[in-house]
Amino acid sequence: MREWWVQVGLLAVPLLAAYLHIPPPQLSPALHSWKSSGKFFTYKGLRIFYQDSVGVVGSPEIVVLLHGFPTSSYDWYKIWEGLTLRFHRVIALDFLGFGFSDKPASIVEALLRHLGLQNRRINLLSHDYGDTVAQELLYRFKQNRSGRLTIKSLCLSNGGIFPETHRPLLLQKLLKDGGVLSPILTRLMNFFVFSRGLTPVFGPYTRPSESELWDMWAGIRNNDGNLVIDSLLQYINQRKKFRRRWVGALASVTIPIHFIYGPLDPVNPYPEFLELYRKTLPRSTVSILDDHISHYPQLEDPMGFLNAYMGFINSF
């Protein structure tokens, strides 16, 4: 009789193979509508999804939205219509899952060239991972390099712009520093692990519904994006490496800068983060949302977030 572990192994192999080939979930009607209303452009042979809505007629204002990790441009859907009532163009894109460094910033620049907006003054609105992309864009703007964006204003939200006050989740630590285990963990990740890992960064009264979590997971599983989460998470380590470059860019420019903050954020905890932010960037204005709002303020309190942003935009 074969050893029991051989029998278990023979049974486990096909089960594991079947698990690893589970297809991504179907898009919900809302997510399908978001995808259908968007477009694609090609950047170095890769298809980049983006949304571009025309809003107020006659206004020269353009806003570009930079989403966070590990989600997508769909993070902005709750405030999208409100933004179109203030801006002539509202633009967002999905960042690619092919490593970090300055590549997402280059994609933003390429998209605006594709849209013929490279010479226009741009308002940037960012969240989480998008804050770091915005910092790189700001650094390039400060260097006055040809072909770079002309940034009119910048609004950040709940991004770990200071490595010393950033508190990544346990799963993020395991994936970014797991070495040879990281690719295995990404392949074993499923909706249950994802939802249990993401839910704690929302406030206790503003957590996403199961259908909303499925939309987020469907976006990640699209084109096997879950398989590169470990490489994407290297942006956390790069925040340390490029701190002087990225924080220095924020501290040295003269454009209007604002920060919208959900104070219950476990990733950028209160009051440590806010104290360092105000000390480092005394010229920046800050909007602090209700005490129960956490890491995803644009989803948890869309009206409060939109009002804070409009207050900032209308102040200059």
C-alpha positions as CSV (number, residue, x, y, z in Angstrom):
1,M,0.0,0.0,0.0
2,R,1.3,3.4,-0.9
3,E,2.3,5.8,1.8
4,W,-0.6,8.1,2.8
5,W,1.3,11.2,1.8
6,V,1.8,9.9,-1.8
7,Q,-2.0,9.4,-2.1
8,V,-2.6,12.9,-0.7
9,G,-0.1,14.3,-3.2
10,L,-1.7,12.5,-6.1
11,L,-5.0,13.9,-5.1
12,A,-3.7,17.4,-4.4
13,V,-1.9,18.0,-7.7
14,P,-5.1,18.0,-9.9
15,L,-7.0,20.0,-7.3
16,L,-4.2,22.6,-7.1
17,A,-4.1,22.7,-10.9
18,A,-7.8,23.3,-11.1
19,Y,-7.6,26.0,-8.4
20,L,-4.9,27.9,-10.2
21,H,-7.0,27.9,-13.4
22,I,-10.2,29.3,-11.9
23,P,-11.3,31.9,-14.3
24,P,-11.7,35.5,-13.2
25,P,-15.2,36.5,-12.0
26,Q,-17.7,37.9,-14.4
27,L,-17.9,41.7,-14.5
28,S,-21.0,43.1,-12.7
29,P,-23.3,45.3,-14.8
30,A,-21.8,48.4,-13.1
31,L,-18.2,47.4,-13.8
32,H,-19.1,46.3,-17.3
33,S,-20.7,49.7,-18.0
34,W,-17.5,51.4,-16.7
35,K,-15.4,49.3,-19.0
36,S,-17.7,49.8,-22.0
37,S,-17.7,53.6,-21.5
38,G,-13.9,53.8,-21.5
39,K,-11.3,53.5,-24.1
40,F,-7.8,52.0,-24.6
41,F,-4.6,53.5,-26.0
42,T,-1.3,51.7,-26.7
43,Y,1.8,52.4,-24.7
44,K,4.9,50.5,-25.7
45,G,2.8,47.7,-27.2
46,L,0.6,47.5,-24.1
47,R,-3.1,48.4,-23.9
48,I,-3.9,51.0,-21.3
49,F,-7.5,51.5,-20.2
50,Y,-8.7,55.1,-19.5
51,Q,-11.9,57.1,-19.0
52,D,-12.3,60.6,-20.5
53,S,-15.5,62.5,-19.8
54,V,-16.4,65.9,-21.2
55,G,-18.1,68.0,-18.5
56,V,-18.7,71.7,-18.2
57,V,-18.8,73.4,-21.7
58,G,-16.5,76.4,-22.0
59,S,-14.4,75.6,-18.9
60,P,-10.6,75.2,-19.5
61,E,-10.2,73.0,-16.4
62,I,-8.9,69.5,-16.6
63,V,-8.5,67.0,-13.8
64,V,-6.6,63.7,-14.0
65,L,-7.3,61.1,-11.3
66,L,-4.6,58.6,-10.1
67,H,-5.9,55.6,-8.3
68,G,-4.5,53.6,-5.4
69,F,-3.3,50.0,-4.8
70,P,-4.5,47.4,-5.4
71,T,-7.6,48.7,-7.2
72,S,-8.3,50.6,-10.3
73,S,-9.8,53.8,-11.9
74,Y,-13.2,52.5,-10.8
75,D,-12.3,53.8,-7.3
76,W,-13.5,57.2,-8.6
77,Y,-16.9,56.3,-9.8
78,K,-18.8,57.7,-6.8
79,I,-17.4,61.2,-7.4
80,W,-17.1,61.1,-11.2
81,E,-20.4,62.8,-12.0
82,G,-19.7,65.5,-9.4
83,L,-16.4,66.3,-11.0
84,T,-17.9,66.6,-14.5
85,L,-20.0,69.5,-13.1
86,R,-16.9,71.5,-12.3
87,F,-14.3,70.4,-14.9
88,H,-14.3,70.4,-18.7
89,R,-12.4,67.1,-18.9
90,V,-12.3,64.4,-16.2
91,I,-9.7,61.7,-17.0
92,A,-8.6,58.6,-15.2
93,L,-6.5,55.5,-16.2
94,D,-5.7,52.1,-14.9
95,F,-2.0,51.6,-14.0
96,L,-0.3,48.6,-15.5
97,G,1.0,45.7,-13.4
98,F,4.6,45.7,-14.7
99,G,6.6,47.0,-11.8
100,F,6.8,50.5,-10.5
101,S,9.6,53.0,-10.5
102,D,8.8,55.9,-12.8
103,K,6.8,53.9,-15.3
104,P,3.2,54.8,-14.2
105,A,4.2,58.5,-14.4
106,S,5.4,58.0,-17.9
107,I,2.1,56.3,-18.8
108,V,0.2,59.4,-17.5
109,E,2.3,61.6,-19.6
110,A,1.8,59.4,-22.7
111,L,-1.9,59.4,-22.2
112,L,-2.1,63.2,-22.1
113,R,0.0,63.3,-25.3
114,H,-2.4,60.8,-26.9
115,L,-5.3,63.1,-25.9
116,G,-3.5,66.2,-27.2
117,L,-3.4,67.7,-23.7
118,Q,0.4,67.8,-23.2
119,N,0.5,71.6,-23.2
120,R,-2.5,72.2,-21.0
121,R,-2.3,72.9,-17.2
122,I,-3.5,69.9,-15.3
123,N,-5.1,69.4,-11.9
124,L,-4.0,66.1,-10.3
125,L,-6.2,64.3,-7.8
126,S,-4.6,61.2,-6.4
127,H,-5.1,58.4,-3.8
128,D,-2.7,56.0,-2.1
129,Y,-0.3,54.6,-4.7
130,G,-1.5,57.4,-7.0
131,D,0.0,59.9,-4.5
132,T,3.5,58.5,-5.2
133,V,2.9,58.7,-9.0
134,A,1.8,62.3,-8.5
135,Q,5.0,63.0,-6.6
136,E,7.1,61.7,-9.5
137,L,5.1,63.8,-11.9
138,L,5.6,66.8,-9.6
139,Y,9.4,66.1,-9.5
140,R,9.5,66.1,-13.3
141,F,7.5,69.3,-13.5
142,K,9.8,70.9,-11.0
143,Q,12.8,69.9,-13.1
144,N,11.1,71.6,-16.1
145,R,11.9,68.7,-18.4
146,S,10.6,68.9,-21.9
147,G,7.6,66.7,-22.5
148,R,6.5,66.8,-18.9
149,L,3.1,67.8,-17.5
150,T,2.4,71.4,-16.5
151,I,0.7,70.9,-13.2
152,K,-1.7,73.5,-12.0
153,S,-2.6,72.0,-8.6
154,L,-2.3,68.7,-6.7
155,C,-4.6,67.1,-4.2
156,L,-3.4,64.0,-2.4
157,S,-5.4,61.6,-0.3
158,N,-4.4,58.9,2.2
159,G,-1.1,57.9,0.5
160,G,2.0,56.8,2.4
161,I,4.1,59.7,1.2
162,F,6.3,59.4,4.3
163,P,7.9,56.0,4.7
164,E,8.5,56.6,8.4
165,T,4.8,56.9,9.2
166,H,3.5,54.3,6.7
167,R,2.2,51.1,8.2
168,P,1.7,48.5,5.5
169,L,-0.7,45.6,6.2
170,L,0.6,42.2,7.1
171,L,-0.3,40.8,3.7
172,Q,1.5,43.6,1.9
173,K,4.6,42.9,4.0
174,L,4.5,39.2,3.1
175,L,4.0,39.9,-0.6
176,K,6.6,42.6,-1.0
177,D,9.3,41.0,1.1
178,G,8.5,37.3,0.8
179,G,11.3,36.5,-1.7
180,V,10.6,33.2,-3.4
181,L,7.4,32.8,-1.5
182,S,5.8,35.9,-3.0
183,P,5.0,34.4,-6.4
184,I,3.4,31.4,-4.6
185,L,1.3,33.6,-2.4
186,T,0.0,35.6,-5.3
187,R,-1.1,32.5,-7.1
188,L,-2.8,31.1,-4.0
189,M,-4.7,34.4,-3.3
190,N,-8.4,34.2,-3.8
191,F,-11.5,36.4,-3.1
192,F,-11.7,35.3,0.5
193,V,-8.0,36.3,1.3
194,F,-8.4,39.5,-0.7
195,S,-11.6,40.7,1.0
196,R,-10.3,39.8,4.5
197,G,-7.1,41.7,3.8
198,L,-8.7,44.8,2.3
199,T,-11.8,45.3,4.5
200,P,-9.8,46.4,7.6
201,V,-8.6,49.6,5.8
202,F,-12.2,50.8,5.6
203,G,-14.0,52.4,8.6
204,P,-16.4,50.3,10.7
205,Y,-19.5,52.0,9.2
206,T,-18.2,52.5,5.7
207,R,-17.0,49.0,4.6
208,P,-17.7,47.9,1.1
209,S,-20.5,45.5,0.4
210,E,-19.7,42.0,-0.9
211,S,-20.7,43.0,-4.4
212,E,-18.3,46.0,-4.2
213,L,-15.5,43.8,-3.1
214,W,-16.3,41.4,-5.9
215,D,-16.0,44.4,-8.3
216,M,-12.5,45.2,-6.9
217,W,-11.4,41.6,-7.1
218,A,-12.7,41.3,-10.7
219,G,-10.6,44.3,-11.6
220,I,-7.5,42.7,-10.0
221,R,-8.1,39.3,-11.7
222,N,-8.5,40.9,-15.1
223,N,-5.6,39.9,-17.3
224,D,-4.1,38.0,-14.3
225,G,-3.2,41.2,-12.4
226,N,-3.2,39.3,-9.2
227,L,0.0,37.5,-10.3
228,V,2.1,40.7,-10.3
229,I,0.9,42.2,-7.0
230,D,4.2,41.3,-5.3
231,S,6.2,43.3,-7.9
232,L,3.8,46.2,-7.8
233,L,4.2,46.4,-4.0
234,Q,7.9,47.3,-4.5
235,Y,6.6,50.9,-4.6
236,I,6.6,50.8,-0.8
237,N,10.3,50.1,-0.7
238,Q,10.9,52.7,-3.4
239,R,9.3,55.3,-1.3
240,K,12.2,54.9,1.1
241,K,14.8,54.9,-1.7
242,F,13.4,58.0,-3.4
243,R,12.2,59.9,-0.3
244,R,14.4,62.9,-0.9
245,R,13.3,63.1,-4.5
246,W,9.6,62.7,-3.9
247,V,9.0,64.5,-0.6
248,G,11.5,67.2,-1.7
249,A,9.3,67.8,-4.8
250,L,6.2,68.4,-2.6
251,A,8.1,70.7,-0.3
252,S,9.7,72.9,-2.9
253,V,7.0,73.6,-5.5
254,T,4.8,76.7,-5.3
255,I,1.6,75.3,-6.9
256,P,-1.5,74.9,-4.6
257,I,-1.3,71.5,-2.7
258,H,-4.1,70.0,-0.6
259,F,-4.5,66.8,1.3
260,I,-7.8,65.0,2.0
261,Y,-7.5,62.7,5.0
262,G,-9.5,59.9,6.4
263,P,-8.2,60.0,10.0
264,L,-9.1,56.4,10.9
265,D,-6.6,55.1,8.3
266,P,-4.4,52.2,9.8
267,V,-2.0,52.6,7.0
268,N,-1.2,56.3,7.6
269,P,-2.2,56.6,11.2
270,Y,-3.5,59.7,13.0
271,P,-1.9,61.8,14.5
272,E,1.6,60.7,13.5
273,F,1.0,61.1,9.7
274,L,-0.8,64.4,10.0
275,E,1.7,66.0,12.3
276,L,4.6,65.1,10.0
277,Y,2.7,66.3,7.0
278,R,1.9,69.7,8.5
279,K,5.5,70.0,9.7
280,T,7.0,69.1,6.3
281,L,4.5,70.9,4.1
282,P,3.3,74.0,6.1
283,R,2.0,75.7,2.9
284,S,-0.3,72.9,2.1
285,T,-4.0,73.0,3.2
286,V,-5.7,69.9,4.7
287,S,-9.2,68.6,4.9
288,I,-9.9,66.1,7.7
289,L,-13.0,64.0,7.1
290,D,-15.2,62.5,9.8
291,D,-13.6,60.4,12.5
292,H,-14.9,57.1,11.1
293,I,-13.5,57.6,7.6
294,S,-10.5,55.5,6.8
295,H,-8.1,54.7,3.9
296,Y,-10.6,55.0,1.0
297,P,-12.2,58.4,1.6
298,Q,-13.6,58.8,-1.9
299,L,-15.5,55.6,-1.5
300,E,-16.4,55.8,2.2
301,D,-17.5,59.5,2.1
302,P,-17.9,60.6,-1.5
303,M,-19.9,63.7,-0.7
304,G,-17.5,64.8,2.0
305,F,-14.5,64.1,-0.3
306,L,-16.0,65.9,-3.2
307,N,-16.9,68.9,-1.1
308,A,-13.4,69.1,0.3
309,Y,-11.9,68.9,-3.1
310,M,-14.2,71.5,-4.6
311,G,-13.4,73.8,-1.6
312,F,-9.7,73.5,-2.5
313,I,-10.2,74.0,-6.3
314,N,-12.3,77.0,-5.8
315,S,-9.8,78.6,-3.4
316,F,-7.3,79.7,-6.1
